[in-house]
């Protein structure tokens, strides 16, 4: 049985492996919506990058320092930046 720590680490390793599998996509596949009216794969991955960076730089530091989270605007601002990361 996996411990919580092992489960979390395995989950993130699985995500890394999945992201690496996307390297096999053509540029057309990368830029195509996953369904009608939905985001492209590039936009979804860009969204993940933006939120990962937000957690790493704005949340984990606070957790490690036992500080409280700030509310509001940073999260909304972060959401608006997600599309910019999809240009990778």
C-alpha positions in Angstrom: 0.0 0.0 0.0 1.3 3.4 -0.9 1.6 6.1 1.7 0.2 9.6 1.0 3.7 10.9 0.2 4.3 8.1 -2.2 0.9 8.6 -3.8 1.5 12.3 -4.3 5.0 11.7 -5.7 3.7 8.9 -8.0 0.9 11.1 -9.2 3.3 13.9 -10.2 5.7 11.4 -11.8 2.8 10.1 -13.9 1.9 13.7 -14.9 5.5 14.2 -16.0 5.5 11.0 -18.0 2.2 12.0 -19.6 3.5 15.5 -20.5 6.6 13.8 -22.1 4.3 11.6 -24.2 2.9 14.8 -25.7 6.3 15.4 -27.5 5.1 12.9 -30.1 2.2 15.2 -31.2 2.4 17.1 -34.4 2.2 20.9 -34.2 -1.3 20.6 -35.7 -2.4 18.2 -32.9 -0.8 20.4 -30.3 -2.7 23.4 -31.5 -6.1 21.7 -32.1 -8.9 21.9 -29.6 -9.5 18.7 -27.7 -13.2 19.0 -28.7 -15.4 21.6 -30.3 -15.4 24.7 -28.2 -12.7 23.4 -25.9 -9.1 24.4 -25.3 -6.2 23.1 -27.3 -3.7 20.8 -25.7 -1.2 23.7 -25.7 -3.6 25.8 -23.7 -4.3 23.0 -21.2 -0.6 22.5 -20.7 -0.1 26.2 -20.5 -2.7 26.3 -17.8 -0.9 23.6 -15.8 2.4 25.5 -16.1 1.0 28.7 -14.8 -0.7 27.1 -11.8 2.4 25.0 -11.0 4.5 28.2 -11.0 1.9 29.9 -8.8 2.0 27.1 -6.3 5.8 26.8 -6.3 6.4 30.5 -5.9 3.4 31.8 -4.0 2.0 28.9 -1.9 4.7 26.4 -1.0 7.0 29.1 0.3 4.2 30.3 2.7 3.5 26.7 3.8 7.1 26.1 4.5 7.4 29.3 6.5 4.0 28.6 8.3 2.6 31.8 7.0 -1.1 32.4 6.0 -2.2 32.7 2.4 -3.1 36.0 0.8 -6.6 36.1 -0.7 -7.8 37.0 -4.1 -6.2 39.0 -6.8 -3.0 37.0 -7.3 -5.1 33.9 -8.1 -7.3 35.8 -10.5 -4.3 37.4 -12.1 -2.7 34.0 -12.4 -5.7 32.7 -14.2 -5.6 35.5 -16.8 -1.9 34.6 -17.5 -2.6 30.9 -18.3 -3.1 31.6 -22.1 0.3 33.2 -22.4 2.0 29.9 -21.5 0.3 28.1 -24.3 2.7 29.7 -26.8 5.4 27.2 -25.9 
